[in-house]
C-alpha cells in the first residue's frame, strides 16, 4: 500500500511540475535569451526563437557555477573575454520605443569598468546601450540608454555575489533594477536607435574594451518593452522562459517524500 501511495505522489508531482514548466511563457516582445546552459563548446544558442547564437571568444568559457538554480553560465577571464551576437536586430524596438536588457552576474575581480551586456551600432556615436559596473573599488551601477550619455548610480555591488541586473526604458526615462527593485534612474527623452548592432556579453564598448576581469554572467535577455518590477522579479525567480529545472525540483521533492514516508 505504501509503495502504491508513493507512486501516485511522484507521478502527480512530475505531472504538476511539467505543467508548471510548460505554462511559463516567454515575456511578450522577447528579442533574445541566452541561457548559456550548453556547458561545452564555444557557442550558445538564443532560445527566444529568433535564431541568434553567441560566440564565446577571447577566453570566455562555460562555467558550471551559473546563476543560482539556472545551470551553467558564461565565465569571463583576463579582462578580454566576450560573448558576441552578430547583427542583432533592434527593429522590434521601433514600434515601442521601449526596451529592457538584463542578466544575472557575479563579479569576482574588479579594478575597472566591467561590462555586463552592451549593444554597439556600427557607425554610431559609441556606447548606445550599456549595462555595466563603474570603476569604484566597490562597484556601482553604470549605464547608457540609447545614447552616449554616461550615468553612474548609487547602488553598490559586493564582489563574489550573484545579482539580477536590468535596465528599462519607457520612452522617456531609464530605470535600473537590481534583484527586481528599482535602484536608479535617468531622463533620456530620445527615440531609441534601432539599427542592427553587435550585442556583447562581458564587455562594455567593443570586444576587449571594459571587459570583466573575472566573473560569470548568465541568463541574458532583451525585450522590446519596458518590464515592470513584478515582471523582472518573475524572470529572476522563475527564469526567462521556463521555471527552474523541473528535474531538479523533482529530485528535491522525491527526497522529501522518501524522508516522510
MIDOVEX-386645 format. One line per field, with one value per residue: residue in three letters; x, y, z of N, C-alpha, C in turn. Coordinates in Angstrom, 3 decimals, decimal comma. Each point is the difference from the previous one (the first is absolute). Example, Ala and Ser with C-alpha at 12.3 -4.5 7.8 and 13.67 -1.06 7.14 Angstrom:
! residues 2
rest	(ala	ser)
neast	(13,190	-0,350)
nnorth	(-5,690	1,050)
nup	(7,800	-0,720)
caeast	(-0,890	0,820)
canorth	(1,190	1,190)
caup	(0,000	0,060)
ceast	(0,900	-0,770)
cnorth	(1,200	1,090)
cup	(0,000	0,730)
This chain:
! residues 261
rest	(unk	unk	unk	unk	unk	unk	unk	unk	unk	unk	unk	unk	unk	unk	unk	unk	unk	unk	unk	unk	unk	unk	unk	unk	unk	unk	unk	unk	unk	unk	unk	unk	unk	unk	unk	unk	unk	unk	unk	unk	unk	unk	unk	unk	unk	unk	unk	unk	unk	unk	unk	unk	unk	unk	unk	unk	unk	unk	unk	unk	unk	unk	unk	unk	unk	unk	unk	unk	unk	unk	unk	unk	unk	unk	unk	unk	unk	unk	unk	unk	unk	unk	unk	unk	unk	unk	unk	unk	unk	unk	unk	unk	unk	unk	unk	unk	unk	unk	unk	unk	unk	unk	unk	unk	unk	unk	unk	unk	unk	unk	unk	unk	unk	unk	unk	unk	unk	unk	unk	unk	unk	unk	unk	unk	unk	unk	unk	unk	unk	unk	unk	unk	unk	unk	unk	unk	unk	unk	unk	unk	unk	unk	unk	unk	unk	unk	unk	unk	unk	unk	unk	unk	unk	unk	unk	unk	unk	unk	unk	unk	unk	unk	unk	unk	unk	unk	unk	unk	unk	unk	unk	unk	unk	unk	unk	unk	unk	unk	unk	unk	unk	unk	unk	unk	unk	unk	unk	unk	unk	unk	unk	unk	unk	unk	unk	unk	unk	unk	unk	unk	unk	unk	unk	unk	unk	unk	unk	unk	unk	unk	unk	unk	unk	unk	unk	unk	unk	unk	unk	unk	unk	unk	unk	unk	unk	unk	unk	unk	unk	unk	unk	unk	unk	unk	unk	unk	unk	unk	unk	unk	unk	unk	unk	unk	unk	unk	unk	unk	unk	unk	unk	unk	unk	unk	unk	unk	unk	unk	unk	unk	unk)
neast	(0,837	1,081	0,446	-1,244	-0,012	1,218	-0,415	-1,150	0,677	0,959	-0,933	-0,721	1,095	0,359	-1,280	-0,118	1,218	-0,325	-1,194	0,655	0,903	-0,972	-0,558	1,320	-0,759	0,528	0,739	-1,082	0,335	0,184	1,143	0,451	0,433	1,072	-0,204	0,878	-0,977	0,646	0,786	0,012	1,158	-0,228	-1,196	-0,867	-1,019	-0,514	-0,687	0,116	0,630	0,878	0,561	0,254	1,299	0,481	1,050	0,534	0,568	1,265	-0,158	-1,080	-0,601	-0,572	-0,783	0,257	0,731	-1,137	-0,959	-0,352	0,035	0,971	0,565	0,595	1,137	0,237	1,146	0,295	1,109	0,945	-1,188	-0,245	-0,603	-0,735	-1,310	0,056	-0,980	0,307	-0,050	0,076	-1,187	0,107	-0,384	-0,137	1,090	0,029	-0,737	0,903	1,200	-0,006	0,692	0,316	1,121	0,228	0,520	0,407	0,687	1,253	0,427	1,124	0,461	0,340	0,537	-1,087	-0,442	-1,066	0,065	-1,307	-0,813	0,393	-0,472	0,865	-0,389	0,348	0,978	-0,364	-0,518	0,284	0,030	-0,669	0,308	0,077	0,115	0,555	1,230	-0,046	0,989	-0,923	0,831	-1,054	-0,159	-0,386	-1,292	0,044	-0,525	-0,302	-0,945	0,436	0,897	1,056	-0,799	1,224	-0,403	0,392	-0,489	-0,903	-0,596	0,482	0,827	-0,208	1,281	0,100	-0,931	-1,024	-0,198	-1,292	0,441	-0,753	-0,110	-0,928	-0,803	-0,683	1,000	0,309	-0,253	1,266	-0,245	0,734	-0,005	0,059	0,032	-0,448	0,944	-0,781	1,231	-0,114	0,115	-0,344	-0,010	-0,540	-1,319	0,277	0,109	-0,230	1,311	-0,304	1,210	0,308	0,285	1,119	-0,664	0,441	0,424	0,194	-0,451	0,602	0,926	1,072	0,101	0,205	-1,051	0,493	0,855	-0,898	0,730	-0,997	-0,786	-1,272	-0,490	-1,277	-0,833	0,667	-0,703	-0,720	-0,794	-0,901	-0,001	-0,549	0,806	-1,058	0,038	-1,329	0,087	0,824	-0,779	-1,000	0,663	0,289	-1,224	-0,582	0,787	0,708	0,192	0,850	-0,839	0,514	1,078	-1,078	1,058	0,579	-1,128	-0,130	1,327	-0,156	-1,102	0,611	1,074	-0,833	-0,553	1,233	0,379	-1,076	0,311)
nnorth	(-1,210	-0,008	-1,061	-0,450	0,399	-0,520	-1,037	0,033	0,170	-0,869	-0,822	0,285	-0,162	-1,081	-0,406	0,313	-0,508	-1,035	-0,015	0,112	-0,877	-0,798	0,284	-0,120	0,966	0,188	0,980	0,729	-0,129	-1,273	0,664	-0,324	-1,260	0,285	-1,317	-0,141	-0,837	0,316	0,710	-0,030	0,084	0,731	-0,591	1,009	-0,813	0,904	0,043	1,202	-0,815	0,968	-1,129	0,771	0,244	-0,291	0,679	-0,992	1,193	-0,013	-1,299	0,568	-0,542	-1,181	0,380	-1,033	1,038	-0,326	0,814	0,300	-1,324	0,629	-1,093	-0,166	0,706	1,239	-0,631	1,154	-0,016	0,515	0,534	-1,107	-0,825	-0,638	0,118	-0,225	0,834	-0,490	1,200	0,476	-0,465	1,318	-0,427	-1,102	0,688	0,066	-1,088	-0,141	0,231	-1,287	-0,298	-1,279	0,206	-1,315	-0,359	-1,217	0,435	-0,445	1,173	-0,607	0,588	1,139	0,550	-0,122	0,681	-0,663	-0,491	0,135	0,919	0,016	1,050	-0,278	1,183	-0,713	0,889	-0,523	0,649	-1,277	-1,167	-0,443	-1,254	0,347	-1,222	0,790	-0,161	0,998	0,898	0,428	-0,006	0,640	-0,808	1,016	0,211	-0,384	1,013	-0,427	0,880	-0,593	0,499	0,676	-0,306	0,032	-1,045	0,524	-1,126	-0,261	-0,995	-0,569	-0,654	-1,183	-0,254	-0,938	0,739	-0,843	0,706	0,314	0,373	1,096	0,446	0,946	0,163	1,070	0,447	0,138	-0,893	-0,106	-1,275	-0,007	-1,331	-0,264	-1,274	0,579	0,730	1,053	0,232	0,219	1,246	0,220	1,288	-0,633	-0,278	-1,198	-0,033	-1,196	-0,231	-0,267	0,480	-0,961	-0,727	0,167	-1,084	0,519	-1,157	0,751	0,927	1,210	-0,186	-0,744	-1,116	-0,274	0,821	0,298	-1,006	-0,843	0,356	-0,236	-0,928	-0,151	-0,105	0,156	-0,781	0,257	1,126	0,152	0,996	0,083	-0,030	0,959	-0,740	-0,331	0,503	-0,189	0,498	0,960	0,125	-0,059	0,798	0,791	-0,207	0,183	0,977	0,206	-1,284	-0,755	-0,585	0,111	-0,589	-0,499	-0,484	1,218	0,632	-0,880	0,151	1,313	0,054	-0,800	0,768	1,024	-0,510	-0,396	1,208	0,554	-0,861)
nup	(0,000	0,834	-0,705	0,056	1,268	0,168	-0,726	0,654	1,161	-0,341	-0,494	1,084	0,758	-0,665	0,015	1,310	0,208	-0,779	0,568	1,167	-0,431	-0,484	1,179	0,270	-0,482	-1,194	0,506	-0,068	-1,285	0,404	0,009	1,204	0,076	0,713	0,080	-0,992	-0,314	-1,115	0,798	-1,333	-0,659	-1,094	-0,052	0,136	0,008	-0,814	1,139	-0,559	-0,851	0,250	0,405	1,010	0,009	1,182	-0,431	0,697	0,233	-0,380	0,102	-0,516	1,045	-0,166	0,991	0,779	0,378	-0,626	-0,406	1,245	-0,119	-0,683	0,488	-1,173	-0,017	-0,372	0,117	0,559	-0,722	0,775	0,171	-0,707	0,842	-0,892	0,050	-1,308	-0,297	-1,177	-0,559	1,217	-0,361	-0,028	-1,190	0,760	0,325	-1,333	0,147	0,949	-0,526	0,309	1,090	0,195	0,679	0,165	1,178	0,311	1,072	0,025	0,437	-0,367	-1,088	0,622	-1,122	-0,760	-1,079	0,405	-1,231	0,045	-0,530	-1,260	-0,691	-0,952	-0,483	-1,058	0,066	1,175	1,035	-0,150	0,568	-1,067	0,270	1,279	0,485	0,931	0,480	0,879	0,009	0,843	1,055	0,494	-1,063	-0,784	-0,075	-1,272	-0,745	-1,239	-0,256	-1,108	0,848	-0,470	0,971	0,549	0,711	1,128	0,458	0,910	-0,673	1,102	-0,823	0,542	0,174	-0,935	-0,554	-0,120	-1,129	0,048	-1,201	-0,048	-1,253	0,228	-1,044	0,442	-0,759	1,286	0,947	0,421	0,302	1,102	-0,196	1,287	-0,346	-1,115	0,621	-0,187	-0,513	-1,311	-0,488	-1,263	-0,325	-1,030	-0,057	-0,524	-1,312	0,449	-0,114	-1,259	-0,305	-0,879	1,063	0,662	0,408	1,156	0,446	1,078	-0,845	0,065	-0,921	-0,088	-0,708	1,283	-0,138	1,187	-0,195	0,449	1,070	0,835	-0,511	0,327	-1,234	0,258	-0,722	-1,106	0,098	-1,124	0,398	-0,976	1,322	0,713	0,722	0,695	1,221	-0,043	-1,253	0,421	1,057	-0,859	-0,863	1,009	0,446	-1,196	-0,439	-1,081	-0,269	0,686	0,812	1,228	-0,491	-0,641	-0,672	0,181	-0,333	-1,010	-0,226	0,227	-0,785	-0,873	0,266	-0,095	-1,111	-0,419	0,407	-0,578	-0,999)
caeast	(-0,837	0,885	0,621	-1,021	-0,185	1,188	-0,081	-1,014	0,531	1,080	-0,592	-0,717	1,004	0,640	-0,968	-0,189	1,201	0,055	-1,007	0,498	1,051	-0,610	-0,830	0,850	0,169	0,995	-0,549	-0,410	1,014	1,346	0,855	1,202	0,168	1,174	0,029	1,369	-0,093	0,604	0,997	1,232	0,058	0,248	-1,176	-1,211	-1,178	-1,076	-1,212	-1,196	-0,620	0,433	1,065	1,351	0,915	1,100	1,327	0,839	1,287	1,076	0,086	-1,315	-0,291	-1,127	0,303	-1,084	-0,457	-0,881	-0,897	-0,643	-1,086	-0,141	0,974	1,306	0,037	1,151	1,068	0,885	1,311	1,134	-0,270	-0,132	-1,017	-1,278	-0,902	-0,562	-1,101	0,143	-1,202	-1,176	-1,019	-0,710	-1,220	-1,194	-0,070	-0,548	-1,450	-0,324	0,970	0,252	0,900	0,543	1,187	0,337	0,807	0,615	1,458	0,781	1,347	0,955	1,119	-0,480	0,958	-0,303	-1,377	-0,258	-1,196	-0,901	-0,600	0,011	-0,314	0,728	-0,499	1,061	-0,203	-0,689	0,809	0,543	-0,634	-1,446	-0,632	0,993	-0,319	1,362	0,394	0,994	1,358	0,283	0,397	-1,277	-0,643	-1,372	-0,728	0,488	-0,803	-0,364	-1,273	-0,323	0,876	1,239	-0,216	0,360	-0,635	0,445	-1,054	0,317	0,008	1,323	0,024	1,052	0,668	-0,252	-1,412	-0,875	-1,035	-0,793	0,293	-0,746	-0,359	-1,195	-0,291	-1,445	-0,229	0,534	0,931	0,627	-0,075	0,934	-0,509	0,864	-0,828	-1,409	-0,335	0,496	1,036	0,509	-0,711	0,512	-0,868	0,650	-0,914	0,475	-0,417	1,083	0,569	-0,564	0,796	0,621	1,218	0,751	-0,312	1,164	-0,133	1,275	0,826	-0,829	0,043	0,304	0,721	1,274	-0,031	-0,758	-0,431	0,042	1,275	-0,278	-1,371	-0,922	-1,238	-0,961	-1,413	-0,074	-1,232	-0,399	-1,431	-0,272	-0,938	0,394	-0,525	-0,240	0,696	-0,537	0,429	1,421	0,102	-0,463	1,108	1,084	-0,335	-0,495	0,702	-0,521	-1,023	-0,462	0,253	1,214	0,049	-0,930	0,700	0,621	-1,071	-0,523	0,975	-0,121	-1,295	0,061	0,746	-0,903	-1,005	0,622	0,242	-1,279	-0,674)
canorth	(1,210	1,158	0,190	0,514	1,412	0,704	0,082	1,006	1,317	0,381	0,271	1,270	1,063	0,127	0,610	1,393	0,769	0,150	0,975	1,301	0,433	0,327	1,195	1,175	0,501	1,051	1,356	0,615	0,855	-0,525	0,110	-0,826	-0,661	-0,873	-0,687	-0,485	-1,305	-1,053	-0,661	-0,308	0,647	1,448	0,748	-0,145	0,226	0,891	-0,790	0,820	-0,387	0,922	-0,618	0,508	-0,798	0,765	-0,607	0,248	0,359	0,582	-0,651	-0,240	-1,431	-0,384	-0,322	-0,692	0,877	1,029	0,628	-0,986	-0,816	0,162	-0,736	0,605	1,392	0,362	0,524	0,982	-0,042	0,723	1,352	0,086	-0,948	0,544	-0,823	0,955	-0,341	0,859	0,480	-0,069	0,844	0,847	0,556	-0,120	1,137	1,156	0,106	0,281	0,937	-0,500	-1,157	-0,496	-0,835	-0,484	-1,203	-0,309	0,050	-0,152	0,475	-0,527	0,941	1,279	1,103	0,975	-0,167	-1,374	-0,142	-1,148	-0,151	1,243	-0,088	1,044	0,130	0,477	1,352	0,813	0,889	-0,822	-0,259	0,250	-0,685	-0,633	-0,332	-0,240	0,393	1,071	-0,395	0,122	-1,260	-0,693	0,489	0,498	-0,079	0,880	-0,345	0,877	-0,429	0,514	1,097	0,033	0,860	-0,910	0,189	-0,810	0,016	-0,014	-1,358	-0,626	-1,462	-0,735	-0,999	-1,420	-0,145	0,030	1,039	0,123	1,393	0,329	1,388	0,125	1,338	0,116	1,009	1,268	-0,215	-1,297	-0,449	-1,082	-0,919	-1,035	-1,008	0,351	1,254	1,193	0,616	1,217	0,374	1,166	0,515	-0,083	0,726	-0,155	-1,164	-0,965	-0,467	-1,300	-0,648	-1,253	0,261	-1,102	-0,189	-0,576	-0,398	-0,009	1,149	1,185	0,932	-0,857	-1,143	0,314	1,313	-0,073	-1,386	-0,496	-0,674	-1,350	-0,128	-0,829	0,661	-1,056	0,325	1,315	0,153	1,308	0,065	1,293	0,814	0,205	-0,961	0,537	-0,688	-1,336	-0,848	-0,278	-0,950	-1,282	-0,521	-0,330	-1,162	-1,143	-0,144	0,807	-0,764	-1,182	-0,037	-0,705	-1,353	-0,903	-1,201	0,325	0,108	-1,338	-0,702	0,533	-0,426	-1,455	-0,179	0,337	-1,053	-1,201	0,263	0,021	-1,290)
caup	(0,000	0,090	-1,316	-0,916	0,348	-0,484	-1,462	-0,321	0,364	-0,911	-1,316	0,086	0,063	-1,322	-0,910	0,398	-0,336	-1,454	-0,384	0,442	-0,929	-1,280	0,145	0,132	-1,354	-0,214	0,106	-1,252	-0,593	0,224	-1,182	0,175	1,290	0,058	1,296	0,188	0,651	-0,822	0,830	-0,726	-1,306	0,036	-0,438	0,802	-0,841	0,425	0,212	-0,216	-1,264	-1,057	-0,778	0,230	0,812	0,583	-0,100	1,164	-0,581	0,818	1,308	0,603	0,023	0,833	1,387	0,697	1,080	-0,521	0,972	0,870	-0,562	-1,445	-0,797	-0,251	-0,444	-0,830	0,839	-0,615	0,644	-0,573	-0,465	-1,458	-0,469	-0,466	-0,805	-0,954	-0,906	-1,176	-0,696	0,867	-0,616	0,959	-0,605	0,841	0,922	-0,714	0,194	1,396	0,603	1,345	0,005	1,259	-0,169	1,328	0,167	1,284	-0,046	1,225	-0,320	0,976	0,050	-0,531	0,082	-1,047	-0,455	-0,441	-0,811	0,194	-1,336	-0,765	-1,430	-0,717	-1,368	-0,890	-0,497	0,992	0,836	1,096	1,304	-0,067	1,127	0,862	1,382	0,462	1,351	-0,100	0,364	1,430	0,642	0,188	-1,231	-0,006	-1,260	-1,062	-1,168	-1,116	-0,567	-1,320	-0,413	0,775	1,152	1,087	1,309	1,129	1,011	1,419	0,558	0,046	-0,061	0,689	-0,824	0,266	0,367	-1,166	-0,095	-1,216	-0,351	-1,214	-0,273	-0,819	-0,530	-0,224	-1,032	0,508	1,105	0,224	1,391	0,292	1,002	0,554	0,676	-0,163	0,667	-0,685	0,838	-0,632	-1,225	-0,731	-1,057	-1,310	-0,891	-1,379	-0,775	0,104	-1,263	-0,370	-1,036	0,449	0,752	0,591	1,409	0,678	1,399	0,693	-0,354	0,077	-1,120	-1,125	0,555	0,633	0,651	1,238	0,179	1,370	0,264	0,451	0,484	-0,785	-0,430	-0,323	-0,231	-0,652	-0,774	-0,523	-0,303	-0,654	0,776	1,383	0,961	1,329	1,085	0,235	-1,105	0,185	1,107	-0,516	-0,801	0,911	0,817	-0,765	-1,271	-1,109	-0,722	0,716	1,433	0,384	-0,545	0,687	0,458	1,277	0,987	0,250	0,827	1,352	0,546	0,216	1,230	1,097	0,093	0,578	1,423	0,736	-0,035)
ceast	(0,868	0,642	-0,978	-0,229	1,168	-0,048	-0,976	0,542	1,028	-0,540	-0,723	0,965	0,630	-0,936	-0,169	1,177	0,118	-1,006	0,450	1,031	-0,598	-0,787	0,819	0,342	1,089	-0,644	-0,389	1,106	1,426	0,799	1,214	-0,020	1,155	0,065	1,411	0,026	0,647	1,084	1,301	-0,070	0,251	-1,148	-1,170	-1,197	-0,970	-1,293	-1,281	-0,778	0,418	1,277	1,399	0,858	1,119	1,291	0,801	1,435	0,994	0,041	-1,318	-0,324	-1,206	0,490	-1,207	-0,586	-0,808	-0,862	-0,725	-1,215	-0,131	1,135	1,308	-0,139	1,209	1,056	0,906	1,319	0,960	-0,252	-0,104	-1,105	-1,283	-0,804	-0,751	-1,145	0,063	-1,366	-1,261	-1,016	-0,789	-1,304	-1,255	-0,166	-0,682	-1,486	-0,385	0,784	0,196	0,950	0,298	1,159	0,417	0,806	0,265	1,502	0,585	1,427	0,942	1,175	-0,430	1,021	-0,299	-1,501	-0,164	-1,309	-0,797	-0,668	0,051	-0,369	0,636	-0,465	1,116	-0,321	-0,728	0,975	0,527	-1,014	-1,509	-0,743	1,097	-0,562	1,298	0,125	1,030	1,322	0,306	0,413	-1,199	-0,905	-1,446	-0,634	0,543	-0,730	-0,006	-1,293	-0,262	0,865	1,238	-0,101	0,194	-0,720	0,618	-1,033	0,522	0,121	1,390	-0,127	1,148	0,643	-0,400	-1,429	-0,852	-1,040	-0,766	-0,065	-0,714	-0,165	-1,175	-0,134	-1,472	-0,360	0,502	1,099	0,565	-0,068	0,925	-0,545	1,089	-0,870	-1,473	-0,426	0,616	0,987	0,521	-0,848	0,663	-1,027	0,778	-0,799	0,471	-0,764	1,171	0,554	-0,457	0,748	0,563	1,330	0,696	-0,347	1,161	-0,328	1,397	0,950	-0,895	-0,043	0,260	0,788	1,373	0,046	-0,972	-0,616	0,147	1,292	-0,201	-1,411	-0,829	-1,270	-0,954	-1,363	-0,187	-1,281	-0,194	-1,459	-0,307	-1,096	0,559	-0,633	-0,127	0,701	-0,514	0,403	1,470	0,212	-0,424	1,097	1,146	-0,278	-0,362	0,759	-0,677	-1,136	-0,579	0,302	1,291	-0,120	-0,902	0,684	0,646	-1,058	-0,544	0,949	-0,109	-1,287	0,004	0,761	-0,863	-1,037	0,580	0,233	-1,282	-0,669	0,946)
cnorth	(1,255	0,298	0,589	1,486	0,826	0,196	1,091	1,399	0,463	0,313	1,332	1,173	0,236	0,678	1,482	0,867	0,214	1,031	1,406	0,535	0,430	1,301	1,280	0,517	1,051	1,365	0,536	0,920	-0,483	-0,008	-0,920	-0,618	-0,983	-0,622	-0,461	-1,358	-1,130	-0,767	-0,356	0,642	1,491	0,813	-0,274	0,405	0,979	-0,810	0,805	-0,429	0,882	-0,429	0,543	-1,061	0,900	-0,796	0,382	0,165	0,471	-0,559	-0,194	-1,495	-0,268	-0,361	-0,700	0,862	1,169	0,598	-1,066	-0,655	0,093	-0,625	0,741	1,448	0,227	0,656	0,920	0,037	0,961	1,392	0,151	-0,898	0,703	-1,107	0,949	-0,603	0,988	0,405	-0,169	1,045	0,766	0,572	-0,197	1,150	1,203	0,188	0,416	1,180	-0,318	-1,188	-0,393	-0,926	-0,471	-1,277	-0,235	0,193	-0,179	0,413	-0,392	0,949	1,297	1,100	1,117	-0,053	-1,419	-0,060	-1,237	-0,325	1,347	-0,283	1,199	0,016	0,539	1,395	0,899	0,827	-0,734	-0,205	0,231	-0,639	-0,662	-0,192	-0,494	0,217	1,112	-0,440	0,098	-1,350	-0,864	0,478	0,420	-0,196	1,046	-0,389	1,106	-0,535	0,731	1,133	0,011	1,074	-0,880	0,353	-0,955	0,131	-0,081	-1,402	-0,608	-1,521	-0,548	-0,968	-1,400	-0,244	0,122	1,112	-0,163	1,491	0,318	1,500	0,016	1,442	0,066	1,004	1,365	-0,218	-1,413	-0,320	-1,203	-0,825	-0,966	-0,933	0,406	1,293	1,176	0,721	1,326	0,316	1,215	0,422	0,008	0,766	-0,025	-1,109	-0,969	-0,382	-1,421	-0,669	-1,317	0,296	-1,268	-0,056	-0,739	-0,288	-0,021	1,105	1,212	0,882	-0,694	-1,168	0,390	1,346	-0,042	-1,387	-0,422	-0,786	-1,454	-0,054	-0,870	0,801	-1,068	0,610	1,408	0,096	1,443	-0,083	1,376	0,810	0,175	-1,072	0,661	-0,861	-1,426	-0,967	-0,378	-0,985	-1,391	-0,668	-0,445	-1,315	-1,243	-0,241	0,799	-0,724	-1,108	0,125	-0,754	-1,465	-0,961	-1,255	0,241	0,075	-1,377	-0,771	0,450	-0,507	-1,487	-0,317	0,288	-1,089	-1,229	0,193	-0,118	-1,340	-1,144)
cup	(0,000	-1,345	-1,002	0,237	-0,541	-1,502	-0,423	0,268	-1,001	-1,385	-0,022	0,020	-1,360	-0,984	0,300	-0,371	-1,489	-0,473	0,383	-0,971	-1,325	0,076	0,091	-1,399	-0,073	0,170	-1,380	-0,507	0,205	-1,303	0,060	1,380	-0,103	1,387	0,358	0,694	-0,801	0,759	-0,678	-1,381	0,146	-0,582	0,944	-0,850	0,645	0,069	-0,188	-1,234	-1,155	-0,707	0,190	0,681	0,486	-0,146	1,239	-0,475	1,068	1,418	0,710	-0,095	0,889	1,404	0,614	1,111	-0,570	1,102	0,822	-0,653	-1,518	-0,807	-0,176	-0,443	-0,880	0,892	-0,802	0,757	-0,687	-0,515	-1,508	-0,553	-0,429	-0,675	-0,920	-0,798	-1,159	-0,560	0,844	-0,450	1,064	-0,568	0,850	0,992	-0,650	0,282	1,418	0,582	1,476	-0,095	1,439	-0,324	1,382	-0,001	1,484	-0,142	1,398	-0,337	1,145	0,195	-0,662	0,233	-0,996	-0,287	-0,524	-0,777	0,366	-1,337	-0,701	-1,452	-0,679	-1,451	-0,900	-0,541	0,963	0,814	1,229	1,118	0,006	1,178	0,827	1,406	0,612	1,509	-0,141	0,633	1,487	0,589	0,386	-1,126	0,191	-1,370	-0,988	-1,281	-1,049	-0,587	-1,301	-0,499	0,894	1,081	1,235	1,300	1,010	1,104	1,419	0,578	-0,087	0,039	0,854	-0,991	0,455	0,492	-1,264	0,123	-1,311	-0,328	-1,310	-0,152	-0,964	-0,491	-0,361	-1,093	0,397	1,033	0,006	1,489	0,172	1,160	0,439	0,829	0,023	0,648	-0,757	0,912	-0,558	-1,223	-0,641	-1,033	-1,307	-1,056	-1,448	-0,698	-0,021	-1,374	-0,299	-1,153	0,526	0,693	0,446	1,482	0,653	1,458	0,610	-0,369	-0,179	-1,217	-1,322	0,561	0,552	0,699	1,172	0,170	1,453	0,234	0,419	0,564	-0,926	-0,278	-0,505	-0,318	-0,584	-0,832	-0,448	-0,397	-0,568	0,690	1,402	0,881	1,366	1,055	0,201	-1,101	0,135	1,151	-0,456	-0,828	0,904	0,735	-0,800	-1,294	-1,093	-0,708	0,861	1,483	0,273	-0,386	0,774	0,535	1,356	1,095	0,354	0,907	1,452	0,655	0,310	1,279	1,213	0,214	0,670	1,497	0,804	0,027	0,402)
